[in-house]
Amino acid sequence: MTPKPRDSSHPQGRSDELSASSYAGLGIQFIAGIFLFLYLGKWIDSTLGTSPFAVIAGVFIGAAGSFYIGYRKLAAAQRRDDELHGRKHT
């Protein structure tokens, strides 16, 4: 049997689909952002003696920032996928 010729309209690989593997790090990034700001808040609290206010603020700032970055990454990927498949933005 002869191999089927490759369709030249699609680039090499599976770049025409949103793949789960390209977004596997979003959860790790989310947790890392929370922990980074949590420990920054602990340091601020120990330095200024304002326990637990900076820790609480750090957790919320880390979660909000990580969520925002993840949302922007997913929205950009969806926009690229829509353009690739000729769908209109809503």
N, C-alpha and C positions, 0 to 999 in steps of 0.2 A: 504494500500500500504506500502510496505517496503521501507525504504530509500535506495537510491543508495549508494553503498560503495564508500568511498573516494579513489581517485587515490593516491597511496603512492609515486609516482614519483615526485609529486609536494608538496612542503612544505605547511604548514598551512598558510592560507591567500592568498594574491595575489602578492607575491613577484616575480612572474615570469613575471610581466608586469611593464613597467614604468608608475607610477601613477602620475597624475597631483598634487594630494594633497601633495606629498612629495617634490614638488618644488614650492609650493605656496609662500614660504618665499623668493625666489630669488629676486623678485621685491622690497620687503621691504629691503632686504640686500643691493641691489643696491642703493636705495635712502638713506639709513642710511650711507653708505660709502661716498656718495657725501656730505651729510650734515655735517658729522664729519670733513672731510677735508676742507669744506667751512668755518666752524667756527674756525678751526685751522688756516686757512689762514687769517681770520679776526683778530684773536688774534695776529698773527705775524705782520700783517700790522699795527695794532694799537700800537704794541710795538716798531717796527722799523720805522714806518712812511713811509712805502713803498706802500701805497695804490695805486692801486688795484691789484698789481702784485701777491701777495701771495694768494689773494682770487681766482684769475683766475687759478693760478697754483694748488691750493687746489682742485678746482672743477675738473680740468682735471686729477689730480692724483687720486682723489677719484673715478671718473668714470672709469678710466683705471683699477685700482685695483679691483673694484667691478665687472667689466666685466670679468677680468681674473679669479677671483675666481668662478664666475658663469659658465664660459666656462669650467673650469677644473672639476667642479662638474657634469655638464651635460655630458662631454666627458667620465668621469669615469662611470657614470650610463649607457651610451650607450655601453661602452666596456663590462660591466657586463652583459647587456642584450644580446649582441652578443655572448658572451661565453655561456650563458645559453641556447640560441637557436641554437648553433652550427654554427654561421655565422663567416666568416673570416673577419679580420680587413683590412681596406683599407687605 
